[in-house]
Amino acid sequence: MAGKRGKFDAEFREGAVRIVAETGKPIAQVAQDLGINETTLASWVSRARRTGGASATGESEELARLRRENAQLKKDNKELAMERDVLKRCMVLWVK
């Protein structure tokens, strides 16, 4: 029996892949719930895992930005600590 080949938009595919990833349900169960072929969903999930997904790209950019910000804050903190130490030494000399 020849089945009807359906076309699914990108939003539907991403949603189906997200359901598999977030719920941890088996691909077969999610495919049955959505009324699509199991191998179709498996190929979507496989493709998303290979490419890392669009959201992973955004997350990696955000992670890189946060790492740069963290490095800058550590540098600023170190500089402020050195300035504080210098001021402490000056105060000791001034009080004597």
C-alpha positions in Angstrom: 0.0 0.0 0.0 1.5 3.3 -1.1 1.3 6.0 1.5 0.7 9.7 0.9 3.9 11.7 1.2 3.3 14.7 3.4 5.2 17.9 3.5 5.9 19.5 6.9 7.0 23.0 7.5 10.1 23.9 9.4 8.2 25.0 12.5 6.5 21.6 12.7 9.8 19.7 12.2 11.6 21.8 14.9 8.7 21.3 17.3 8.7 17.5 16.8 12.5 17.4 17.3 12.2 19.6 20.4 9.5 17.2 21.9 11.9 14.3 21.5 14.8 16.2 23.0 13.0 17.8 25.9 10.7 14.9 27.0 13.0 12.0 26.4 10.2 10.0 24.9 11.2 7.5 22.3 11.1 8.6 18.7 8.5 5.9 17.9 6.1 7.2 20.5 6.4 10.8 19.5 6.0 9.9 15.8 2.8 8.0 16.6 1.5 10.8 18.7 2.1 13.3 15.9 0.8 11.0 13.2 4.0 10.9 11.2 6.4 8.1 10.1 8.9 7.0 12.6 11.8 7.1 10.2 10.9 10.6 9.1 11.1 11.9 12.7 14.3 9.9 13.2 15.9 11.6 10.3 14.8 15.0 11.6 16.3 14.3 15.0 19.5 12.9 13.5 19.9 16.0 11.3 19.3 18.3 14.3 21.9 16.5 16.4 24.5 16.6 13.6 24.0 20.3 13.0 23.6 21.1 16.7 20.3 22.8 16.1 19.7 26.5 15.5 19.1 27.1 19.2 22.5 25.6 20.0 24.2 28.1 17.7 22.5 31.0 19.6 23.4 29.4 22.9 27.0 29.1 21.9 27.2 32.7 20.8 25.7 33.7 24.2 28.2 31.4 26.0 31.1 33.1 24.1 29.8 36.5 25.0 29.4 35.6 28.7 32.9 34.1 28.8 34.3 37.4 27.3 32.4 39.4 29.9 33.5 37.1 32.7 37.2 37.5 31.6 36.8 41.3 31.6 35.2 41.3 35.0 38.0 39.1 36.5 40.6 41.5 35.0 38.8 44.5 36.5 38.4 42.8 39.8 42.1 42.0 39.9 43.0 45.6 39.1 40.7 46.9 41.8 42.2 44.6 44.4 45.7 45.8 43.5 44.6 49.4 43.8 43.0 48.7 47.2 46.2 47.1 48.5 48.2 50.1 47.4 45.8 52.4 49.2 46.0 50.3 52.4 49.8 50.6 52.3 49.6 54.3 51.8 47.2 54.6 54.8 49.6 52.7 57.0 52.4 55.0 56.1 50.3 58.1 56.5 49.0 57.1 59.9 52.5 56.5 61.3 
